[in-house]
Amino acid sequence: MTSEMVWMIVGMGVVTFIPRMLPFVLFKGKELPQFLQGVLKNVPSATLGALIFPGVFFIQEDIWFGLFGAAAAFVIAYLGANVIVVVLGAIAVLSVYSFFL
């Protein structure tokens, strides 16, 4: 490994570390407004939805494949199953769907 690659890895580590460390340093001991706390609590759900939603439609050429998988996952999650069961259930439904088509 060349020294240029080592410096590139170190640089990427620093660039990744700084934005993660700054909020802890800048907001230590400070209380955020309730509105901002509410917004920040919803960011993970919104991000996950933005990542998953397009995948439902573009997973295969057959749009029904993604829709059946998403519907199965939604129903299983609505019934109260944990995340592993939801994922395995959606995989099982799509496996059966693939087998018959």
C-alpha positions as CSV (number, residue, x, y, z in Angstrom):
1,M,0.0,0.0,0.0
2,T,1.4,3.4,-1.0
3,S,1.7,6.3,1.3
4,E,-0.8,8.2,-0.9
5,M,-3.4,5.5,-0.1
6,V,-2.7,5.7,3.6
7,W,-3.1,9.5,3.6
8,M,-6.3,9.1,1.6
9,I,-7.7,6.7,4.2
10,V,-6.7,8.9,7.1
11,G,-8.3,11.9,5.3
12,M,-11.5,10.1,4.7
13,G,-11.5,9.1,8.4
14,V,-11.1,12.7,9.5
15,V,-13.8,13.9,7.1
16,T,-16.2,11.3,8.5
17,F,-15.3,11.9,12.1
18,I,-15.7,15.7,12.2
19,P,-19.4,15.9,11.3
20,R,-20.2,13.2,13.8
21,M,-18.2,14.8,16.6
22,L,-19.3,18.4,16.1
23,P,-22.9,18.0,17.4
24,F,-21.6,16.4,20.6
25,V,-19.1,19.3,21.2
26,L,-21.4,22.1,20.1
27,F,-24.6,21.0,21.9
28,K,-23.2,19.4,25.0
29,G,-25.4,20.4,28.0
30,K,-27.8,22.3,25.8
31,E,-31.5,21.4,25.3
32,L,-32.9,21.6,21.8
33,P,-36.3,23.1,21.2
34,Q,-39.2,20.7,21.3
35,F,-40.1,21.3,17.6
36,L,-36.5,20.4,16.5
37,Q,-36.5,17.3,18.7
38,G,-39.7,16.2,17.1
39,V,-38.3,16.7,13.6
40,L,-35.1,14.9,14.4
41,K,-37.0,11.9,15.8
42,N,-38.7,11.5,12.4
43,V,-35.5,11.7,10.3
44,P,-34.7,7.9,10.5
45,S,-38.2,6.9,9.4
46,A,-38.2,9.4,6.5
47,T,-34.7,8.4,5.4
48,L,-35.6,4.7,5.5
49,G,-38.8,5.4,3.5
50,A,-36.9,7.4,0.9
51,L,-34.4,4.5,0.5
52,I,-37.0,1.7,0.4
53,F,-39.9,3.2,-1.6
54,P,-38.0,3.4,-5.0
55,G,-36.7,-0.1,-4.5
56,V,-40.2,-1.5,-4.4
57,F,-40.8,-0.4,-7.9
58,F,-37.4,-1.1,-9.4
59,I,-36.5,-4.4,-7.8
60,Q,-37.4,-6.3,-11.0
61,E,-39.1,-5.6,-14.3
62,D,-42.3,-7.1,-12.9
63,I,-43.7,-4.3,-10.7
64,W,-46.0,-6.7,-8.9
65,F,-42.9,-8.4,-7.4
66,G,-42.1,-5.3,-5.4
67,L,-45.7,-4.5,-4.6
68,F,-46.3,-8.1,-3.2
69,G,-43.2,-7.9,-1.1
70,A,-44.0,-4.5,0.3
71,A,-47.6,-5.5,1.0
72,A,-46.5,-8.7,2.8
73,A,-43.9,-6.8,4.9
74,F,-46.5,-4.1,5.7
75,V,-49.1,-6.7,6.8
76,I,-46.6,-8.7,8.9
77,A,-45.3,-5.5,10.5
78,Y,-48.8,-4.3,11.2
79,L,-49.5,-7.6,13.0
80,G,-46.7,-6.7,15.4
81,A,-43.9,-9.0,14.3
82,N,-40.3,-7.9,14.9
83,V,-38.1,-6.8,12.0
84,I,-36.4,-10.1,11.4
85,V,-39.8,-11.8,11.1
86,V,-41.0,-9.1,8.7
87,V,-38.0,-9.5,6.5
88,L,-38.1,-13.3,6.5
89,G,-41.9,-13.2,5.8
90,A,-41.5,-10.9,2.8
91,I,-38.7,-13.1,1.5
92,A,-40.9,-16.2,1.9
93,V,-43.8,-14.5,0.1
94,L,-41.6,-13.4,-2.8
95,S,-40.1,-16.9,-3.0
96,V,-43.5,-18.4,-3.4
97,Y,-44.4,-15.7,-5.9
98,S,-41.3,-16.4,-7.9
99,F,-41.8,-20.1,-7.8
100,F,-45.3,-19.9,-9.4
101,L,-44.3,-17.4,-12.1
